[in-house]
Amino acid sequence: MGKEKRRGPRSMSARLQRVRISPSKMRLVADLVRGKKYDEAVSVLRFVNKRAAPILLKLIKSAGANAEERTEYATDELYVRSVCVDGAGSFVRRRPGFRGRPALIRKQMSHVTVELAPTE
C-alpha cells in the first residue's frame, strides 16, 4: 500500500531566510507575481531581468513541489496567494572614511515567504 495523498491544508508555503539582497529590490519582483497562477508566475519570472527573479523563481518552484508532495493538488491548480518579503538583519562592513574613522557599509538581507493556494 502506497502513501495516499490527502487534501491537507488549504495552502502550501516555502520560506527562504537571510537572502543577500535588499528587501526593497526583492519586493519589486514579488509584486509582479502576487496573485497570479503558478504557471503564469513561473513564466513571468523567467523573463524578468532583475537579480531577485531567479531567487524567487526557485522559491515558487519549491512551494509547488511541496504542494504536489504533501497534498493531491497539481501545480496547474495553484495560484500565488501571497509573497511576503521582510527585512532580515544587516551585516556591517567598515572601510576607512573621513579623518581615519570607519565608514559603515550596511549589507541588507531579506526573509522571503511564498504561499500557494488552490484556485477555487
C-alpha positions as CSV (number, residue, x, y, z in Angstrom):
1,M,0.0,0.0,0.0
2,G,1.4,3.3,-1.1
3,K,1.3,6.6,0.6
4,E,-2.1,8.2,-0.1
5,K,-2.2,11.9,-0.8
6,R,-4.7,13.8,1.1
7,R,-6.4,17.2,0.6
8,G,-4.4,18.6,3.5
9,P,-4.0,22.3,4.3
10,R,-5.5,24.9,2.1
11,S,-2.2,26.4,1.3
12,M,1.4,25.4,0.9
13,S,4.4,27.6,1.6
14,A,8.2,27.8,1.2
15,R,10.5,30.1,3.1
16,L,13.9,31.4,2.4
17,Q,15.8,33.2,5.1
18,R,18.8,35.6,5.0
19,V,18.9,36.2,1.3
20,R,21.7,38.6,0.5
21,I,19.5,41.2,-1.4
22,S,17.7,44.2,0.0
23,P,14.0,43.9,0.7
24,S,13.0,46.8,-1.5
25,K,14.7,45.2,-4.5
26,M,13.0,41.8,-3.8
27,R,9.6,43.5,-3.4
28,L,9.8,44.9,-6.9
29,V,9.9,41.4,-8.3
30,A,7.4,40.0,-5.7
31,D,4.8,42.5,-6.8
32,L,4.9,41.1,-10.3
33,V,3.8,37.6,-9.4
34,R,1.5,38.1,-6.4
35,G,-2.0,36.8,-7.2
36,K,-1.0,35.1,-10.4
37,K,-1.5,31.4,-11.3
38,Y,1.5,29.2,-10.7
39,D,2.4,28.6,-14.4
40,E,2.0,32.3,-15.2
41,A,4.2,33.4,-12.3
42,V,6.9,30.9,-13.3
43,S,6.9,32.2,-16.9
44,V,6.9,35.8,-15.9
45,L,9.9,35.3,-13.6
46,R,11.9,33.6,-16.3
47,F,12.0,36.8,-18.4
48,V,12.4,39.4,-15.7
49,N,15.9,41.0,-15.8
50,K,16.4,41.5,-12.1
51,R,18.7,39.8,-9.7
52,A,15.8,38.8,-7.4
53,A,14.0,36.9,-10.2
54,P,15.9,33.6,-10.1
55,I,15.8,33.6,-6.3
56,L,12.0,34.0,-6.3
57,L,11.6,31.5,-9.2
58,K,13.4,28.8,-7.3
59,L,11.3,29.5,-4.2
60,I,8.0,29.4,-6.0
61,K,9.0,26.1,-7.7
62,S,9.9,24.7,-4.2
63,A,6.5,25.7,-2.9
64,G,4.9,24.0,-5.9
65,A,6.9,20.8,-5.2
66,N,5.8,20.9,-1.6
67,A,2.2,21.2,-2.6
68,E,2.5,18.2,-5.0
69,E,4.3,16.1,-2.5
70,R,2.2,16.8,0.6
71,T,-1.3,17.2,-1.0
72,E,-3.1,16.0,-4.1
73,Y,-3.0,19.4,-5.8
74,A,-1.2,19.7,-9.1
75,T,0.7,22.8,-9.9
76,D,-1.8,23.8,-12.6
77,E,-4.5,24.1,-9.8
78,L,-2.4,26.5,-7.7
79,Y,-2.0,30.3,-7.6
80,V,0.4,32.5,-5.7
81,R,-1.7,33.6,-2.6
82,S,1.0,35.8,-1.0
83,V,4.6,36.7,-1.3
84,C,5.9,38.2,1.9
85,V,9.3,40.0,1.9
86,D,10.6,41.0,5.3
87,G,13.8,42.7,6.3
88,A,16.4,40.5,7.9
89,G,19.4,41.7,9.8
90,S,22.1,43.5,8.0
91,F,25.7,42.9,8.4
92,V,28.1,45.8,8.5
93,R,31.4,46.3,6.8
94,R,33.8,49.1,7.6
95,R,36.1,51.0,5.3
96,P,38.3,53.9,6.0
97,G,36.4,57.2,6.0
98,F,36.9,60.8,6.8
99,R,39.9,61.5,9.1
100,G,40.7,57.8,9.6
101,R,37.3,57.0,11.1
102,P,35.5,53.9,9.9
103,A,32.7,54.5,7.4
104,L,30.0,51.8,7.7
105,I,28.6,49.9,4.7
106,R,25.4,48.1,5.5
107,K,24.6,45.0,3.5
108,Q,20.9,44.3,3.8
109,M,19.3,40.8,3.8
110,S,15.7,39.6,3.3
111,H,13.4,36.8,4.5
112,V,11.0,35.7,1.8
113,T,7.9,33.6,2.3
114,V,5.8,32.3,-0.7
115,E,2.4,30.8,-0.1
116,L,0.5,28.9,-2.8
117,A,-3.2,28.0,-2.6
118,P,-5.6,26.0,-4.8
119,T,-7.8,28.0,-7.2
120,E,-11.4,28.0,-6.1
